[in-house]
Amino acid sequence: MYTSEEISTLYSFLKQTSEGNLRKMLVQGRLSETHFSLLMKTVRHCPEAEFVTHFQNGTFPKIKLNAGEIAVKEHVWSISVGGFISMGLLQKQSAAA
């Protein structure tokens, strides 16, 4: 599990980097445009502490979602973490941790 500090650093990066650049970095492989859209909605609508809580619990704030986002909601966090790891934004966690 990631620490609150690691998630806060990630949140700051996501919040301060333009969506266009983030899209170019992250939308690839399993992380689709729909996953990215839901992730960014969460970043835009949550203060940092709330984002950390949602990230750690695999939940989302009460925000309006389109049909595509509803369909991928269940796996967004796990797929996003994979994208963050591949881009070096998070470190891979060991199975024993």
Backbone atoms as SQL, in Angstrom:
CREATE TABLE atoms (id INTEGER PRIMARY KEY, chain TEXT, resi INTEGER, resn TEXT, atom TEXT, x REAL, y REAL, z REAL);
INSERT INTO atoms VALUES
  (1, 'A', 1, 'MET', 'N', 0.844, -1.181, 0.000),
  (2, 'A', 1, 'MET', 'CA', 0.000, 0.000, 0.000),
  (3, 'A', 1, 'MET', 'C', 0.887, 1.241, 0.000),
  (4, 'A', 2, 'TYR', 'N', 0.462, 2.227, -0.695),
  (5, 'A', 2, 'TYR', 'CA', 1.236, 3.453, -0.802),
  (6, 'A', 2, 'TYR', 'C', 0.965, 4.367, 0.384),
  (7, 'A', 3, 'THR', 'N', 1.981, 5.108, 0.800),
  (8, 'A', 3, 'THR', 'CA', 1.828, 6.023, 1.925),
  (9, 'A', 3, 'THR', 'C', 1.065, 7.264, 1.477),
  (10, 'A', 4, 'SER', 'N', 0.545, 7.968, 2.441),
  (11, 'A', 4, 'SER', 'CA', -0.167, 9.219, 2.161),
  (12, 'A', 4, 'SER', 'C', 0.751, 10.227, 1.478),
  (13, 'A', 5, 'GLU', 'N', 2.029, 10.237, 1.850),
  (14, 'A', 5, 'GLU', 'CA', 2.981, 11.167, 1.254),
  (15, 'A', 5, 'GLU', 'C', 3.203, 10.851, -0.225),
  (16, 'A', 6, 'GLU', 'N', 3.327, 9.574, -0.565),
  (17, 'A', 6, 'GLU', 'CA', 3.514, 9.188, -1.962),
  (18, 'A', 6, 'GLU', 'C', 2.296, 9.589, -2.802),
  (19, 'A', 7, 'ILE', 'N', 1.118, 9.356, -2.251),
  (20, 'A', 7, 'ILE', 'CA', -0.116, 9.683, -2.968),
  (21, 'A', 7, 'ILE', 'C', -0.281, 11.199, -3.075),
  (22, 'A', 8, 'SER', 'N', 0.091, 11.923, -2.032),
  (23, 'A', 8, 'SER', 'CA', 0.020, 13.391, -2.068),
  (24, 'A', 8, 'SER', 'C', 0.948, 13.956, -3.135),
  (25, 'A', 9, 'THR', 'N', 2.145, 13.386, -3.261),
  (26, 'A', 9, 'THR', 'CA', 3.089, 13.814, -4.291),
  (27, 'A', 9, 'THR', 'C', 2.509, 13.545, -5.674),
  (28, 'A', 10, 'LEU', 'N', 1.921, 12.367, -5.848),
  (29, 'A', 10, 'LEU', 'CA', 1.274, 12.028, -7.116),
  (30, 'A', 10, 'LEU', 'C', 0.140, 13.000, -7.419),
  (31, 'A', 11, 'TYR', 'N', -0.685, 13.286, -6.420),
  (32, 'A', 11, 'TYR', 'CA', -1.804, 14.222, -6.587),
  (33, 'A', 11, 'TYR', 'C', -1.289, 15.588, -7.047),
  (34, 'A', 12, 'SER', 'N', -0.234, 16.080, -6.408),
  (35, 'A', 12, 'SER', 'CA', 0.326, 17.380, -6.778),
  (36, 'A', 12, 'SER', 'C', 0.797, 17.376, -8.228),
  (37, 'A', 13, 'PHE', 'N', 1.448, 16.290, -8.636),
  (38, 'A', 13, 'PHE', 'CA', 1.911, 16.175, -10.016),
  (39, 'A', 13, 'PHE', 'C', 0.728, 16.187, -10.975),
  (40, 'A', 14, 'LEU', 'N', -0.308, 15.406, -10.675),
  (41, 'A', 14, 'LEU', 'CA', -1.482, 15.333, -11.548),
  (42, 'A', 14, 'LEU', 'C', -2.204, 16.677, -11.610),
  (43, 'A', 15, 'LYS', 'N', -2.266, 17.354, -10.493),
  (44, 'A', 15, 'LYS', 'CA', -2.976, 18.632, -10.404),
  (45, 'A', 15, 'LYS', 'C', -2.232, 19.746, -11.154),
  (46, 'A', 16, 'GLN', 'N', -0.903, 19.711, -11.131),
  (47, 'A', 16, 'GLN', 'CA', -0.109, 20.804, -11.678),
  (48, 'A', 16, 'GLN', 'C', 0.327, 20.598, -13.121),
  (49, 'A', 17, 'THR', 'N', 0.205, 19.381, -13.632),
  (50, 'A', 17, 'THR', 'CA', 0.620, 19.094, -15.005),
  (51, 'A', 17, 'THR', 'C', -0.583, 19.226, -15.928),
  (52, 'A', 18, 'SER', 'N', -0.378, 19.784, -17.101),
  (53, 'A', 18, 'SER', 'CA', -1.502, 19.977, -18.020),
  (54, 'A', 18, 'SER', 'C', -2.092, 18.625, -18.433),
  (55, 'A', 19, 'GLU', 'N', -3.401, 18.602, -18.623),
  (56, 'A', 19, 'GLU', 'CA', -4.080, 17.361, -18.990),
  (57, 'A', 19, 'GLU', 'C', -3.571, 16.806, -20.313),
  (58, 'A', 20, 'GLY', 'N', -3.244, 17.675, -21.246),
  (59, 'A', 20, 'GLY', 'CA', -2.732, 17.214, -22.530),
  (60, 'A', 20, 'GLY', 'C', -1.438, 16.425, -22.374),
  (61, 'A', 21, 'ASN', 'N', -0.545, 16.942, -21.557),
  (62, 'A', 21, 'ASN', 'CA', 0.716, 16.244, -21.320),
  (63, 'A', 21, 'ASN', 'C', 0.504, 14.956, -20.540),
  (64, 'A', 22, 'LEU', 'N', -0.379, 15.007, -19.544),
  (65, 'A', 22, 'LEU', 'CA', -0.685, 13.785, -18.791),
  (66, 'A', 22, 'LEU', 'C', -1.290, 12.722, -19.708),
  (67, 'A', 23, 'ARG', 'N', -2.173, 13.140, -20.584),
  (68, 'A', 23, 'ARG', 'CA', -2.815, 12.210, -21.525),
  (69, 'A', 23, 'ARG', 'C', -1.758, 11.515, -22.387),
  (70, 'A', 24, 'LYS', 'N', -0.802, 12.303, -22.902),
  (71, 'A', 24, 'LYS', 'CA', 0.264, 11.731, -23.730),
  (72, 'A', 24, 'LYS', 'C', 1.106, 10.732, -22.941),
  (73, 'A', 25, 'MET', 'N', 1.331, 11.014, -21.666),
  (74, 'A', 25, 'MET', 'CA', 2.145, 10.145, -20.822),
  (75, 'A', 25, 'MET', 'C', 1.421, 8.870, -20.411),
  (76, 'A', 26, 'LEU', 'N', 0.159, 8.997, -20.044),
  (77, 'A', 26, 'LEU', 'CA', -0.517, 7.901, -19.355),
  (78, 'A', 26, 'LEU', 'C', -1.437, 7.040, -20.217),
  (79, 'A', 27, 'VAL', 'N', -2.059, 7.618, -21.239),
  (80, 'A', 27, 'VAL', 'CA', -3.025, 6.845, -22.028),
  (81, 'A', 27, 'VAL', 'C', -2.256, 5.936, -22.979),
  (82, 'A', 28, 'GLN', 'N', -2.131, 4.711, -22.548),
  (83, 'A', 28, 'GLN', 'CA', -1.454, 3.673, -23.324),
  (84, 'A', 28, 'GLN', 'C', -1.703, 2.339, -22.629),
  (85, 'A', 29, 'GLY', 'N', -1.551, 1.268, -23.347),
  (86, 'A', 29, 'GLY', 'CA', -1.762, -0.051, -22.759),
  (87, 'A', 29, 'GLY', 'C', -3.169, -0.189, -22.214),
  (88, 'A', 30, 'ARG', 'N', -3.272, -0.610, -20.974),
  (89, 'A', 30, 'ARG', 'CA', -4.583, -0.831, -20.355),
  (90, 'A', 30, 'ARG', 'C', -5.283, 0.464, -19.924),
  (91, 'A', 31, 'LEU', 'N', -4.518, 1.545, -19.745),
  (92, 'A', 31, 'LEU', 'CA', -5.110, 2.799, -19.290),
  (93, 'A', 31, 'LEU', 'C', -5.672, 3.541, -20.505),
  (94, 'A', 32, 'SER', 'N', -6.984, 3.460, -20.653),
  (95, 'A', 32, 'SER', 'CA', -7.658, 4.041, -21.816),
  (96, 'A', 32, 'SER', 'C', -8.014, 5.504, -21.574),
  (97, 'A', 33, 'GLU', 'N', -8.522, 6.125, -22.596),
  (98, 'A', 33, 'GLU', 'CA', -9.003, 7.504, -22.502),
  (99, 'A', 33, 'GLU', 'C', -10.106, 7.621, -21.447),
  (100, 'A', 34, 'THR', 'N', -10.956, 6.622, -21.360),
  (101, 'A', 34, 'THR', 'CA', -12.054, 6.626, -20.378),
  (102, 'A', 34, 'THR', 'C', -11.505, 6.535, -18.956),
  (103, 'A', 35, 'HIS', 'N', -10.521, 5.675, -18.732),
  (104, 'A', 35, 'HIS', 'CA', -9.888, 5.578, -17.417),
  (105, 'A', 35, 'HIS', 'C', -9.259, 6.925, -17.045),
  (106, 'A', 36, 'PHE', 'N', -8.565, 7.512, -17.999),
  (107, 'A', 36, 'PHE', 'CA', -7.905, 8.795, -17.767),
  (108, 'A', 36, 'PHE', 'C', -8.926, 9.878, -17.431),
  (109, 'A', 37, 'SER', 'N', -10.025, 9.890, -18.152),
  (110, 'A', 37, 'SER', 'CA', -11.076, 10.883, -17.915),
  (111, 'A', 37, 'SER', 'C', -11.616, 10.789, -16.487),
  (112, 'A', 38, 'LEU', 'N', -11.880, 9.587, -16.036),
  (113, 'A', 38, 'LEU', 'CA', -12.403, 9.397, -14.676),
  (114, 'A', 38, 'LEU', 'C', -11.347, 9.776, -13.640),
  (115, 'A', 39, 'LEU', 'N', -10.115, 9.407, -13.879),
  (116, 'A', 39, 'LEU', 'CA', -9.029, 9.773, -12.973),
  (117, 'A', 39, 'LEU', 'C', -8.928, 11.288, -12.837),
  (118, 'A', 40, 'MET', 'N', -8.954, 11.992, -13.960),
  (119, 'A', 40, 'MET', 'CA', -8.816, 13.447, -13.918),
  (120, 'A', 40, 'MET', 'C', -10.045, 14.130, -13.309),
  (121, 'A', 41, 'LYS', 'N', -11.224, 13.577, -13.514),
  (122, 'A', 41, 'LYS', 'CA', -12.412, 14.116, -12.838),
  (123, 'A', 41, 'LYS', 'C', -12.226, 14.036, -11.331),
  (124, 'A', 42, 'THR', 'N', -11.670, 12.930, -10.883),
  (125, 'A', 42, 'THR', 'CA', -11.437, 12.750, -9.448),
  (126, 'A', 42, 'THR', 'C', -10.413, 13.759, -8.950),
  (127, 'A', 43, 'VAL', 'N', -9.345, 13.955, -9.688),
  (128, 'A', 43, 'VAL', 'CA', -8.314, 14.927, -9.300),
  (129, 'A', 43, 'VAL', 'C', -8.904, 16.331, -9.239),
  (130, 'A', 44, 'ARG', 'N', -9.705, 16.701, -10.237),
  (131, 'A', 44, 'ARG', 'CA', -10.282, 18.049, -10.281),
  (132, 'A', 44, 'ARG', 'C', -11.298, 18.302, -9.171),
  (133, 'A', 45, 'HIS', 'N', -12.020, 17.278, -8.756),
  (134, 'A', 45, 'HIS', 'CA', -13.112, 17.471, -7.809),
  (135, 'A', 45, 'HIS', 'C', -12.755, 17.177, -6.357),
  (136, 'A', 46, 'CYS', 'N', -11.540, 16.729, -6.090),
  (137, 'A', 46, 'CYS', 'CA', -11.164, 16.373, -4.723),
  (138, 'A', 46, 'CYS', 'C', -10.026, 17.238, -4.215),
  (139, 'A', 47, 'PRO', 'N', -10.135, 17.689, -2.970),
  (140, 'A', 47, 'PRO', 'CA', -8.948, 18.256, -2.340),
  (141, 'A', 47, 'PRO', 'C', -7.962, 17.115, -2.064),
  (142, 'A', 48, 'GLU', 'N', -6.743, 17.444, -1.787),
  (143, 'A', 48, 'GLU', 'CA', -5.685, 16.447, -1.649),
  (144, 'A', 48, 'GLU', 'C', -6.013, 15.345, -0.643),
  (145, 'A', 49, 'ALA', 'N', -6.442, 15.712, 0.548),
  (146, 'A', 49, 'ALA', 'CA', -6.719, 14.704, 1.585),
  (147, 'A', 49, 'ALA', 'C', -7.814, 13.732, 1.147),
  (148, 'A', 50, 'GLU', 'N', -8.822, 14.244, 0.489),
  (149, 'A', 50, 'GLU', 'CA', -9.909, 13.394, 0.000),
  (150, 'A', 50, 'GLU', 'C', -9.416, 12.471, -1.114),
  (151, 'A', 51, 'PHE', 'N', -8.567, 12.981, -2.007),
  (152, 'A', 51, 'PHE', 'CA', -7.992, 12.161, -3.071),
  (153, 'A', 51, 'PHE', 'C', -7.189, 11.012, -2.472),
  (154, 'A', 52, 'VAL', 'N', -6.381, 11.302, -1.469),
  (155, 'A', 52, 'VAL', 'CA', -5.571, 10.270, -0.812),
  (156, 'A', 52, 'VAL', 'C', -6.479, 9.178, -0.262),
  (157, 'A', 53, 'THR', 'N', -7.553, 9.560, 0.390),
  (158, 'A', 53, 'THR', 'CA', -8.491, 8.595, 0.957),
  (159, 'A', 53, 'THR', 'C', -9.132, 7.745, -0.131),
  (160, 'A', 54, 'HIS', 'N', -9.591, 8.366, -1.203),
  (161, 'A', 54, 'HIS', 'CA', -10.203, 7.621, -2.307),
  (162, 'A', 54, 'HIS', 'C', -9.191, 6.677, -2.954),
  (163, 'A', 55, 'PHE', 'N', -7.974, 7.145, -3.150),
  (164, 'A', 55, 'PHE', 'CA', -6.926, 6.325, -3.749),
  (165, 'A', 55, 'PHE', 'C', -6.664, 5.090, -2.882),
  (166, 'A', 56, 'GLN', 'N', -6.511, 5.290, -1.586),
  (167, 'A', 56, 'GLN', 'CA', -6.208, 4.188, -0.679),
  (168, 'A', 56, 'GLN', 'C', -7.367, 3.200, -0.549),
  (169, 'A', 57, 'ASN', 'N', -8.593, 3.697, -0.638),
  (170, 'A', 57, 'ASN', 'CA', -9.768, 2.835, -0.468),
  (171, 'A', 57, 'ASN', 'C', -10.352, 2.330, -1.783),
  (172, 'A', 58, 'GLY', 'N', -9.861, 2.838, -2.896),
  (173, 'A', 58, 'GLY', 'CA', -10.394, 2.430, -4.194),
  (174, 'A', 58, 'GLY', 'C', -11.809, 2.926, -4.434),
  (175, 'A', 59, 'THR', 'N', -12.123, 4.096, -3.889),
  (176, 'A', 59, 'THR', 'CA', -13.459, 4.680, -4.015),
  (177, 'A', 59, 'THR', 'C', -13.386, 5.959, -4.839),
  (178, 'A', 60, 'PHE', 'N', -14.545, 6.584, -5.032),
  (179, 'A', 60, 'PHE', 'CA', -14.631, 7.822, -5.804),
  (180, 'A', 60, 'PHE', 'C', -15.540, 8.815, -5.097),
  (181, 'A', 61, 'PRO', 'N', -15.321, 10.109, -5.341),
  (182, 'A', 61, 'PRO', 'CA', -16.235, 11.117, -4.795),
  (183, 'A', 61, 'PRO', 'C', -17.572, 11.033, -5.524),
  (184, 'A', 62, 'LYS', 'N', -18.552, 11.687, -4.985),
  (185, 'A', 62, 'LYS', 'CA', -19.853, 11.725, -5.656),
  (186, 'A', 62, 'LYS', 'C', -19.772, 12.752, -6.785),
  (187, 'A', 63, 'ILE', 'N', -19.498, 12.240, -7.975),
  (188, 'A', 63, 'ILE', 'CA', -19.404, 13.075, -9.168),
  (189, 'A', 63, 'ILE', 'C', -20.230, 12.425, -10.269),
  (190, 'A', 64, 'LYS', 'N', -20.648, 13.240, -11.207),
  (191, 'A', 64, 'LYS', 'CA', -21.434, 12.732, -12.322),
  (192, 'A', 64, 'LYS', 'C', -20.515, 11.985, -13.285),
  (193, 'A', 65, 'LEU', 'N', -20.889, 10.754, -13.604),
  (194, 'A', 65, 'LEU', 'CA', -20.098, 9.918, -14.504),
  (195, 'A', 65, 'LEU', 'C', -20.892, 9.604, -15.757),
  (196, 'A', 66, 'ASN', 'N', -20.190, 9.493, -16.881),
  (197, 'A', 66, 'ASN', 'CA', -20.872, 9.068, -18.093),
  (198, 'A', 66, 'ASN', 'C', -20.890, 7.537, -18.129),
  (199, 'A', 67, 'ALA', 'N', -21.567, 6.962, -19.108),
  (200, 'A', 67, 'ALA', 'CA', -21.734, 5.508, -19.175),
  (201, 'A', 67, 'ALA', 'C', -20.396, 4.784, -19.271),
  (202, 'A', 68, 'GLY', 'N', -19.468, 5.315, -20.033),
  (203, 'A', 68, 'GLY', 'CA', -18.154, 4.691, -20.166),
  (204, 'A', 68, 'GLY', 'C', -17.386, 4.680, -18.857),
  (205, 'A', 69, 'GLU', 'N', -17.477, 5.788, -18.117),
  (206, 'A', 69, 'GLU', 'CA', -16.777, 5.882, -16.835),
  (207, 'A', 69, 'GLU', 'C', -17.380, 4.928, -15.812),
  (208, 'A', 70, 'ILE', 'N', -18.683, 4.777, -15.841),
  (209, 'A', 70, 'ILE', 'CA', -19.341, 3.833, -14.934),
  (210, 'A', 70, 'ILE', 'C', -18.863, 2.416, -15.225),
  (211, 'A', 71, 'ALA', 'N', -18.715, 2.099, -16.507),
  (212, 'A', 71, 'ALA', 'CA', -18.299, 0.753, -16.912),
  (213, 'A', 71, 'ALA', 'C', -16.878, 0.421, -16.459),
  (214, 'A', 72, 'VAL', 'N', -15.975, 1.398, -16.393),
  (215, 'A', 72, 'VAL', 'CA', -14.579, 1.126, -16.029),
  (216, 'A', 72, 'VAL', 'C', -14.252, 1.486, -14.583),
  (217, 'A', 73, 'LYS', 'N', -15.199, 2.032, -13.876),
  (218, 'A', 73, 'LYS', 'CA', -14.985, 2.535, -12.516),
  (219, 'A', 73, 'LYS', 'C', -14.358, 1.505, -11.585),
  (220, 'A', 74, 'GLU', 'N', -14.758, 0.261, -11.707),
  (221, 'A', 74, 'GLU', 'CA', -14.300, -0.784, -10.791),
  (222, 'A', 74, 'GLU', 'C', -12.787, -1.011, -10.849),
  (223, 'A', 75, 'HIS', 'N', -12.189, -0.800, -12.018),
  (224, 'A', 75, 'HIS', 'CA', -10.771, -1.120, -12.185),
  (225, 'A', 75, 'HIS', 'C', -9.871, 0.092, -12.399),
  (226, 'A', 76, 'VAL', 'N', -10.405, 1.286, -12.293),
  (227, 'A', 76, 'VAL', 'CA', -9.620, 2.490, -12.595),
  (228, 'A', 76, 'VAL', 'C', -8.384, 2.607, -11.709),
  (229, 'A', 77, 'TRP', 'N', -8.530, 2.397, -10.420),
  (230, 'A', 77, 'TRP', 'CA', -7.385, 2.596, -9.534),
  (231, 'A', 77, 'TRP', 'C', -6.266, 1.612, -9.833),
  (232, 'A', 78, 'SER', 'N', -6.585, 0.335, -9.994),
  (233, 'A', 78, 'SER', 'CA', -5.531, -0.655, -10.250),
  (234, 'A', 78, 'SER', 'C', -4.858, -0.414, -11.600),
  (235, 'A', 79, 'ILE', 'N', -5.629, -0.079, -12.608),
  (236, 'A', 79, 'ILE', 'CA', -5.059, 0.198, -13.929),
  (237, 'A', 79, 'ILE', 'C', -4.238, 1.493, -13.904),
  (238, 'A', 80, 'SER', 'N', -4.727, 2.500, -13.204),
  (239, 'A', 80, 'SER', 'CA', -3.993, 3.767, -13.099),
  (240, 'A', 80, 'SER', 'C', -2.666, 3.570, -12.387),
  (241, 'A', 81, 'VAL', 'N', -2.662, 2.774, -11.323),
  (242, 'A', 81, 'VAL', 'CA', -1.413, 2.512, -10.598),
  (243, 'A', 81, 'VAL', 'C', -0.395, 1.869, -11.537),
  (244, 'A', 82, 'GLY', 'N', -0.847, 0.951, -12.383),
  (245, 'A', 82, 'GLY', 'CA', 0.046, 0.341, -13.365),
  (246, 'A', 82, 'GLY', 'C', 0.662, 1.382, -14.290),
  (247, 'A', 83, 'GLY', 'N', -0.160, 2.338, -14.733),
  (248, 'A', 83, 'GLY', 'CA', 0.342, 3.425, -15.576),
  (249, 'A', 83, 'GLY', 'C', 1.311, 4.322, -14.829),
  (250, 'A', 84, 'PHE', 'N', 1.020, 4.606, -13.558),
  (251, 'A', 84, 'PHE', 'CA', 1.905, 5.452, -12.751),
  (252, 'A', 84, 'PHE', 'C', 3.257, 4.766, -12.541),
  (253, 'A', 85, 'ILE', 'N', 3.228, 3.467, -12.319),
  (254, 'A', 85, 'ILE', 'CA', 4.462, 2.708, -12.129),
  (255, 'A', 85, 'ILE', 'C', 5.279, 2.707, -13.420),
  (256, 'A', 86, 'SER', 'N', 4.615, 2.461, -14.548),
  (257, 'A', 86, 'SER', 'CA', 5.347, 2.406, -15.815),
  (258, 'A', 86, 'SER', 'C', 5.974, 3.746, -16.181),
  (259, 'A', 87, 'MET', 'N', 5.398, 4.850, -15.728),
  (260, 'A', 87, 'MET', 'CA', 5.948, 6.174, -16.008),
  (261, 'A', 87, 'MET', 'C', 6.891, 6.663, -14.906),
  (262, 'A', 88, 'GLY', 'N', 7.062, 5.865, -13.853),
  (263, 'A', 88, 'GLY', 'CA', 7.964, 6.234, -12.770),
  (264, 'A', 88, 'GLY', 'C', 7.369, 7.202, -11.762),
  (265, 'A', 89, 'LEU', 'N', 6.051, 7.365, -11.796),
  (266, 'A', 89, 'LEU', 'CA', 5.401, 8.273, -10.851),
  (267, 'A', 89, 'LEU', 'C', 5.179, 7.620, -9.495),
  (268, 'A', 90, 'LEU', 'N', 5.116, 6.291, -9.477),
  (269, 'A', 90, 'LEU', 'CA', 5.043, 5.510, -8.244),
  (270, 'A', 90, 'LEU', 'C', 6.028, 4.365, -8.365),
  (271, 'A', 91, 'GLN', 'N', 6.496, 3.885, -7.229),
  (272, 'A', 91, 'GLN', 'CA', 7.386, 2.725, -7.208),
  (273, 'A', 91, 'GLN', 'C', 6.549, 1.460, -7.065),
  (274, 'A', 92, 'LYS', 'N', 6.995, 0.396, -7.705),
  (275, 'A', 92, 'LYS', 'CA', 6.307, -0.874, -7.597),
  (276, 'A', 92, 'LYS', 'C', 6.409, -1.370, -6.164),
  (277, 'A', 93, 'GLN', 'N', 5.295, -1.804, -5.609),
  (278, 'A', 93, 'GLN', 'CA', 5.260, -2.302, -4.235),
  (279, 'A', 93, 'GLN', 'C', 5.578, -3.797, -4.244),
  (280, 'A', 94, 'SER', 'N', 6.333, -4.243, -3.262),
  (281, 'A', 94, 'SER', 'CA', 6.642, -5.669, -3.181),
  (282, 'A', 94, 'SER', 'C', 5.435, -6.416, -2.633),
  (283, 'A', 95, 'ALA', 'N', 5.347, -7.703, -2.948),
  (284, 'A', 95, 'ALA', 'CA', 4.207, -8.512, -2.512),
  (285, 'A', 95, 'ALA', 'C', 4.169, -8.638, -0.993),
  (286, 'A', 96, 'ALA', 'N', 5.305, -8.552, -0.335),
  (287, 'A', 96, 'ALA', 'CA', 5.358, -8.692, 1.114),
  (288, 'A', 96, 'ALA', 'C', 4.918, -7.424, 1.848),
  (289, 'A', 97, 'ALA', 'N', 4.864, -6.299, 1.159),
  (290, 'A', 97, 'ALA', 'CA', 4.545, -5.025, 1.810),
  (291, 'A', 97, 'ALA', 'C', 3.127, -4.890, 2.190);
